[in-house]
Amino acid sequence: MISSIKATVPTATINGSDSIFRKRLLSPTQRSLFLPPLQVDSSSKSEFSLSRPLHISNVSCFEPVRVQKSLIKCKAYEAEQSQPIEREEAKSAAAQKVKIGIYFATWWALNVVFNIYNKKVLNAYPYPWLTSTLSLACGSLMMLISWATRIAEPPNTDLEFWKTLFPVAVAHTIGHVAATVSMSKVAVSFTHIIKSGEPAFSVLVSRFLLGETFPLPVYMSLVPIIGGCALAAVTELNFNMI
């Protein structure tokens, strides 16, 4: 650390024993508040100029100004145990894909079981409207119990939500009842062949009712779907118009 002290008096030669003369040369304004008083050995004579820089080798006597700062605690981990952020994100994305795949597989399996047992019930009890109504009521009761017991988180709804949901619920109810009625008339396989034409109906309804337009490749992709459904309907042995 280098500190320079400039005096207002001419440069003078000071003996270490002349302490009175040394105190007069150094006025109080020239003394640094951070520098300790210089101790000169009285046994040896030393000459120095007050305009020369003073070299201080020991700064342990200084007391720095302590400023209170908010401390931020940081946790450190060993290098061998730390993992890159990219690897964690990749694992999270892979786990999300696996989770969605399990949901789709579960839905497909339960749908197959539902169709098979629904056909058996309709063969023994040919009342599709009552059967479809009971299945919807059973599903609603299961969800109410799940919300009441907090197994599933109940949704936050308002009047606008019910206004938006009502047309969707009505369309879903009509589709469910119509599928149950169709399964009571024809085979389950043929019912699902007809249901595979849903993309074509979705595009047509969106075009004429909602005014949405789609690119040409979307319309061209509907041609094999409609053709396959028509071919299956023509060759079906137990075809029923209902």
LINJO-V125054 format. One record per pair of residues at least 24 apart in sequence whose ideal C-beta (glycine too) atoms are under 6 Angstrom apart, sorted by the first residue. I is the first residue (numbers start at 0). J is the second residue. If there is no record, write none. Layout:
# LINJO-V125054
i: <I/I>
j: <J/J>
This chain:
# LINJO-V125054
i: <0/0/1/2/3/4/6/10/10/12/14/15/15/15/15/16/35/114/118/118/121/125/127/127/127/130/131/131/131/184/184/185/185/189/192/196/196/199/199>
j: <55/58/52/53/52/49/49/48/50/46/44/39/40/41/45/41/60/187/182/187/183/183/179/180/183/179/175/176/179/239/241/237/239/235/231/224/228/224/225>
